[in-house]
Amino acid sequence: MNWEIVIGLETHAQLSTASKIFSGSSTRFGAEPNTQANEVDLALPGVLPVLNRGAVERAIRFGLAVGGTVAPVSVFARKNYFYPDLPKGYQISQFDLPTVLGGTISFLLDGELRSINLTRAHLEEDAGKSLHDDHLDMNGIPASGIDLNRAGTPLLEIVSEPEMRSAAEAVAYARALHSLVVWLGICDGNMQEGSFRCDANVSVRPVGQKEFGTRAEIKNVNSFRFLERAILFEARRQIELIEDGGTVVQETRLYDADRDETRSMRSKEDAHDYRYFPDPDLPPLIITPEWIEEVRATMPELPDAQRNRFEQEYGLSAYDAGVLTQDKASAAFFEAAARSSGQPKLVSNWVTGELARRINNDGLDFASLPIGSAQLAQLVTRIADGTISNNAAKQVFDAIWTGQGDDVDALIESLGLKQISDSGALEKIIDDVLAANAKSVEEFRAGKEKAFNSLVGQIMKASRGKANPAQVNSLLKDKLSA
């Protein structure tokens, strides 16, 4: 039987506010356990939550960016469940009236532009964290610990429609969403610190069947690589279970990266199990049209708009423009170099080619590059004006990358990479090569085109790669046809 995977993602993006969503406690990562939780976070008697305006503005910004509807009225609800790291015994979240409804996320997959619809994006608070490894109690006996520093941290939970049909598509969607929230400045995107993490709802069904299968939810995956592996394992597990006569149960599972498998955590609750009801301590959230316009005025140029502009303004292909605008930093780097050099296509080739290769090999990002946009602009300018060849430019690039210098022209000079463009000097080299390769000359005149390339190679060798290729071709053709 042929099977189809059905995937929907619920993504938690930690909002970039300095304080928590309902209290003034700090959201700084890495503090000593339980040093950033105040009376409101601990749910002590007599305290009341107060909504963080900055968290709401970040949710509005996201809603505008994805083309969703920002609700004029939304309601905070109590989501009741009991865990040691949830002091209140409930989480303040949103249920039937979220802040953002609808919207889409677009991304490239295999060179094709795709879009996934969003169901909603709602504001909520994070819980604390249970620590189970390497903790001892006062008597030196192994025990679990509770760190409530994260309790009350503002989250935007972004829920997709179940429209993804492969692990690769789910990862491409997650990467695009990650890039967008960082682009907008509403989340730092640090997956190692838990600022961006995904829950994957995975089910399988026979190809052609309209009804969804029973889903399992894989919780808190904080790596794109692990997300792909978790979905692939879970889909295989469900298919094998069904084909062996078993039944998939609705449950929450965890992904074990060491064993590359998912394992059962608990049965999956439905919405009614959480006994949602409006939080009596928080009034309805009113978002006026004026507030929305204030936020809209502070929005950066969005990836889709920038992609279209790069195509129109710089004459880039849809693919190149899409690659460059997958990340805000790479788009800014490209545009600065393109404007400075006046060579957008050449800059695009270098940013998506040699620069991207070096970034991937060295595990860097655009904030820590050893070469700046001004240097790349100077480098491509020297290629365009014929000062150096493309191969020589790679040597200069390597010298800058490895810390041998930072001035392009000085490196060209010191490395002896300047092209020979003087016609007189080139003609002498060509004449010497033709005199030493009479057989190749005869073969070319006899109609063997390969002989021409052989002669070009000999000329480049004689010039130690410094001859201007375009001039060599032109002068050689003139001499051979004379």
Order of alpha helices (4+ residues) and beta strands (2+ residues): beta-alpha-beta-beta-beta-beta-beta-beta-beta-beta-beta-beta-alpha-beta-beta-alpha-beta-beta-beta-beta-alpha-alpha-alpha-alpha-alpha-alpha-alpha-alpha-alpha-alpha-alpha-alpha-alpha
